[in-house]
């Protein structure tokens, strides 16, 4: 498993190294890869940025001031935006990383808004449209 939201290292590189070094064991005969990603979904991009800012501040690149940092929606560590935008970025990461699954972490303090973020993402990921 690779924790993208908390790493400054390239996820593809880490997962490729894991695949190369993997040896089956009695408990794990098949190679599986998982990436933990930080996600904040909201109805609008602006709302997603506002919801994400407090919870993701601890994961900004060391030495970067808030006003110098790019918007979280352009961050490699966090997927922040509308449900469709986040879905598209997850699909891109799935292809790039070649992962079997994602673990989604949402750092929104307000429980109802955090639950809404998960709900929006689930609806986007599982809709047929």
C-alpha positions as CSV (number, residue, x, y, z in Angstrom):
1,X,0.0,0.0,0.0
2,X,1.2,3.5,-0.8
3,X,-0.1,6.6,1.0
4,X,-0.1,9.3,-1.7
5,X,-1.7,12.0,0.4
6,X,1.2,11.9,2.9
7,X,4.2,11.3,0.7
8,X,6.5,13.6,-1.3
9,X,7.7,10.6,-3.3
10,X,6.3,9.7,-6.7
11,X,3.6,7.0,-6.3
12,X,4.3,5.3,-9.6
13,X,7.9,4.9,-8.7
14,X,7.1,3.5,-5.3
15,X,4.5,1.0,-6.6
16,X,6.8,-0.1,-9.5
17,X,9.6,-0.8,-7.0
18,X,7.2,-2.8,-4.9
19,X,6.0,-4.9,-7.9
20,X,9.6,-5.6,-8.8
21,X,10.6,-6.7,-5.3
22,X,7.4,-8.6,-4.5
23,X,7.7,-12.3,-3.7
24,X,4.6,-14.4,-2.9
25,X,4.2,-15.8,0.5
26,X,2.0,-18.4,2.2
27,X,-0.3,-15.5,3.3
28,X,-0.2,-13.5,0.2
29,X,0.2,-15.4,-3.0
30,X,-1.1,-12.7,-5.4
31,X,0.4,-9.3,-5.9
32,X,-2.1,-6.5,-5.1
33,X,-1.5,-2.8,-4.9
34,X,-3.5,-0.2,-3.0
35,X,-3.0,3.6,-2.9
36,X,-4.4,5.7,-0.1
37,X,-5.5,9.0,-1.6
38,X,-6.7,12.2,0.1
39,X,-10.0,13.4,-1.4
40,X,-12.4,16.3,-0.8
41,X,-15.5,16.5,-2.9
42,X,-18.1,19.2,-2.8
43,X,-20.8,20.6,-5.0
44,X,-18.5,23.3,-6.3
45,X,-14.7,23.7,-6.7
46,X,-14.7,26.7,-4.4
47,X,-16.5,24.9,-1.6
48,X,-14.1,21.9,-2.0
49,X,-11.1,24.2,-1.7
50,X,-12.6,25.8,1.5
51,X,-13.4,22.4,3.0
52,X,-10.0,21.0,2.2
53,X,-7.8,23.9,3.4
54,X,-7.8,23.2,7.2
55,X,-7.4,19.5,7.0
56,X,-4.7,19.4,4.4
57,X,-2.5,22.1,5.8
58,X,-0.4,19.6,7.7
59,X,0.4,17.8,4.4
60,X,1.7,20.8,2.5
61,X,5.3,20.7,1.3
62,X,7.7,21.6,4.1
63,X,8.7,25.3,4.0
64,X,5.8,26.4,1.8
65,X,3.7,29.2,3.0
66,X,-0.1,29.0,2.5
67,X,-0.2,32.0,0.1
68,X,2.7,30.5,-2.0
69,X,1.0,27.1,-2.3
70,X,-0.9,26.2,-5.5
71,X,-4.7,25.4,-5.2
72,X,-5.2,22.0,-3.6
73,X,-7.1,20.9,-6.8
74,X,-3.8,21.1,-8.6
75,X,-1.9,19.2,-5.9
76,X,-0.5,15.7,-6.5
77,X,-1.2,14.8,-2.9
78,X,-4.9,15.7,-2.7
79,X,-7.8,15.3,-5.1
80,X,-10.0,18.3,-4.4
81,X,-12.9,19.4,-6.5
82,X,-16.3,18.5,-7.8
83,X,-17.3,14.8,-7.9
84,X,-16.7,14.5,-11.6
85,X,-13.3,16.2,-11.4
86,X,-12.2,13.9,-8.6
87,X,-13.5,10.8,-10.4
88,X,-11.5,11.7,-13.5
89,X,-8.4,12.2,-11.5
90,X,-8.9,8.9,-9.7
91,X,-9.3,7.2,-13.0
92,X,-6.1,8.8,-14.3
93,X,-4.2,7.7,-11.1
94,X,-5.6,4.2,-11.4
95,X,-4.1,4.0,-14.9
96,X,-0.8,5.7,-14.0
97,X,-0.3,3.6,-10.8
98,X,-1.8,0.4,-12.0
99,X,-3.5,-0.1,-8.6
100,X,-6.1,-2.7,-7.7
101,X,-7.9,-0.3,-5.3
102,X,-7.9,3.0,-3.5
103,X,-8.4,3.8,0.1
104,X,-10.0,7.3,0.3
105,X,-9.2,9.6,3.2
106,X,-11.2,12.8,3.7
107,X,-9.9,15.4,6.1
108,X,-13.0,17.5,6.6
109,X,-13.7,18.5,10.2
110,X,-17.5,18.8,9.9
111,X,-19.0,15.3,10.0
112,X,-22.0,16.1,7.8
113,X,-19.8,17.7,5.2
114,X,-17.3,14.9,5.3
115,X,-20.1,12.4,4.8
116,X,-21.5,14.5,2.0
117,X,-18.0,14.4,0.3
118,X,-18.0,10.6,0.5
119,X,-21.5,10.4,-0.8
120,X,-20.8,12.7,-3.8
121,X,-17.7,10.6,-4.7
122,X,-19.6,7.3,-4.4
123,X,-22.4,8.6,-6.6
124,X,-19.9,9.8,-9.2
125,X,-17.9,6.6,-9.1
126,X,-20.8,4.2,-9.4
127,X,-23.1,6.2,-11.8
128,X,-23.5,4.7,-15.3
129,X,-23.3,8.1,-16.9
